[in-house]
Each structure stands twice: as C-alpha cells, then as structure tokens.
Amino acid sequence: MSTTFTLVDALALRDLQVYLGRAARIEEGSVRLIAGGGILAVYVAVFYPIGLLDEAPTVLGLRTFAVRDTESFDAVVPVRSLIERINRLVDRVTDDTEPVVATLPMEVNTVTWAAISPPKGGWVTHTPTTSRVLDSVARSGIDEIAEAVPTGTGQQIVHRVRSDVWGRPIENLEHVPAGGAFAALSLGFLGGDSQDEVRIYETGPWTRLTTDRGHVLIKRKAWSLAR
C-alpha cells in the first residue's frame, strides 16, 4: 500500500516544493518524513560525516507541516522523486484552499544520516544570534570553498575542504559550527531583516538554530564537547 500524507492546502504544498528544491541543490540524496499527531516533520541533510573517522558534524534542516491526525509513518525517500511528485500535484491544483494528498515514492534504506534522530525534549535555551551573523559566516565559507576547490576536484578532497570550513566554530557562538549558518542561509531560514533573531538551543551533542522559517539541527562529534 502506498504511503500518503494530506497537506492543508496548495500554499503548504508550494511551501514544501520550495523547501525540497533548496535542499536538492545542496544534497541530491534523500529526505526523511515523519508523520504523527497531525504534524509532518521533513528532514533534509545539508552536511554529514562519511565514514567512522570523519569528524565533520551532522547538519540537518527541518520544516514541519500540518497533516491529518490519522497519518503516521517514518519514511526515507529520494528527494528528486518526491519533488517530481510534488511538481505534478502543483500543476494539477485547481483550488488553492482545498487539502492536497501526496503519495510518497519508494523508500530507500541506505541513508546513514537518517538513522540519527534529534531528541524531542531537554533543550536548553542559549543567547540568540541574528540573521546578519549567520548570513556573513555562510557567505564567507561559500567563498572560501569556491577558492579552495578548483573545478574537477575529486569528491574526497571536496568533502575534506567542506568539512574543514563547515566544521569550524562560529566566533562567540559556542558549539555552533559554520555549517549551521550555511544550512540556515541555503534553506531559506534567514529572514530579510539582518537583525531578525535566530534562537539557539542545546541538549547533549545537539544544537538547534530556530527561526520562524525553520530549524537547523547540528550533531557534533562527541570529542568536540571538550573543546
């Protein structure tokens, strides 16, 4: 039986379409969708370690959408396949106010980052930052990587450079690596006002950056906690 979820209207569908499109430009892999209690949580990977010796942080994006209370599942599917289905649904919409039912593509089971689930509770509030700070860090890192990685460079070298840049801590923001800023900018979570507040929470090895547009979840390697 196919797994489906029901969004409240076409506006939510287009919102999901934009979010997935941004995610696919960063990582053409998979997306994890967890439905329950009337909420659909949509996780995408921005950056994650490759192999046991890789010390890069895991950086995930999260958006939530309202769905029917009766819908419950936890599925990992190819992001491109889901985007194609969403695009077809958008083209067929005739009434923007009506609920929209979407069907998930076939699941995949080889996505390492999708096995990592952030905790639901226990988050401690830290001093917030602003969109301006994260925007500046993200754009600086993008420029640094572009200069350091020539066209045609092998994937291992590219990942190493990205790991060095995005794993670097942000000045005055304890346990927030630059990759969190990159995720917030690339996924459209930073507001147009440079002074918009970005709330920061922490629990164990996890840090969460939250704006009105979405969440960035960062899991650091255990050794980094002693830094």
Protein Blocks (a to p, Z undefined) as FASTA:
>chain_A
ZZddddfblklmmmmmmmmmmmmmmoccbdddddeehiacddddfbdcedjklcbdcddd
dddddddfklccdddddfklmmmmmmmmmmmpcbfkbccddddddddfkbfklmpccdfe
hiacdddddfklmmmmmmmmmmmmmmmmcghiafklmmmmmmmmmmpccehiahiafklm
mmmmmnopacfblkbccddddehjbccdddfkbccdddddfklmmZZ
